[in-house]
Amino acid sequence: MSKITNLYTDGACSGNPGPGGWGTVAYFDDGSCHELGGRDGATTNNRMEMQAAISALQFFASTKQTTQCVVYTDSEYLIKGITQWVKGWKKKDWKTAAGKTVLNQDLWETLDLLNGQVQSQTKVPVSWQHVRGHSGNVGNERCDTIARGFSSGQPPQLRQSSTMGIAAPPPVTQPPSKSVTPIPSPPDLQIVSMLEEQTIHLDSNDHIPREVRVAHLHHLIDTLRITDEIAKSGYLIASSELADLMDINPSAVTSRGDRWAWRNWVVSRVRREGNQILWHLERVDGD
């Protein structure tokens, strides 16, 4: 049987929150690949990044492969979360340092469980590798195309290897969270075909529990306060850091030009420092 050499993942969201999609591509040592994708009608970019990674680990686990699992993503939020932050969150019963419920806890718990399962299967930790988005990397670009296609309701034709002889991985089972009601996976968060995708319509966030929606609001308020402090103090902020605040890809920051508005702030390009562009934020209230 062909062996998976690496996995690429990506997520996309229109509106953030809004309709989103995710894409995963598994590459094999015989040159073939297997593509997966799906969508959610009301979600965020970070949740789609995580869903793509979940599908990647599920797929890898279903192959029973024992060589190391290597996952490439352009999401620093995903990599830092699964390799660093999750350890502290679990020790604090899924609370942040400020005592607040961890945002996207349901997906973090699933991802953490899968991460451990794959490590048990291969006897070595999963290798999480960061790849710069929109830099011409074939795997990253293809995942981005899949994710954006599902997000817009126009999914591309997925290439799926016929030589693998394995079915779609089953959903992960885990005990319910104590602090956040788990979000049941809607049909369109599973691996879907183009025909299935055309019959799925989730145009509201009614399926998301109130507790999670409130947690999103608390996270938004924290984000706005941090942004306001950066502006008041006159700090310069790098593209990747600004992207984390806005919950978008860094490429979406630089593609907006040298001066643009975001919520209550005007964002202006100052200079380039190394491989990063530095930005200045100015608070603007009213019209």
Number of C-alpha atoms within 10 A of each C-alpha: 11 14 17 23 17 20 28 27 34 33 34 33 29 17 13 16 17 19 26 30 37 33 34 34 29 24 20 18 12 11 9 17 19 19 22 25 33 30 35 28 26 22 22 24 25 24 24 28 26 27 28 29 28 24 27 27 23 21 22 24 21 15 17 11 16 17 14 19 24 19 23 22 27 22 26 17 15 21 19 13 18 18 14 11 14 20 13 14 18 14 9 13 14 23 17 16 11 7 10 12 22 23 19 18 21 18 18 22 20 17 24 17 16 23 23 14 17 23 19 13 18 16 13 14 16 20 16 17 15 15 17 16 18 15 10 10 11 11 21 24 17 19 26 24 20 28 31 26 22 28 26 16 19 14 23 15 11 16 12 14 15 10 10 15 8 11 9 13 17 11 12 11 9 9 7 12 13 9 13 19 15 19 15 11 12 14 15 21 19 19 17 18 16 16 9 11 19 12 8 16 12 15 11 13 16 10 13 17 14 13 14 20 14 11 17 18 12 14 16 14 12 13 16 15 12 13 21 17 14 17 19 12 9 12 14 18 20 21 22 20 15 20 17 17 15 19 17 20 23 22 15 14 20 16 8 11 11 13 13 13 14 11 10 15 17 16 21 17 19 14 14 12 9 7 8 15 17 20 23 19 27 17 17 12 8 4 3
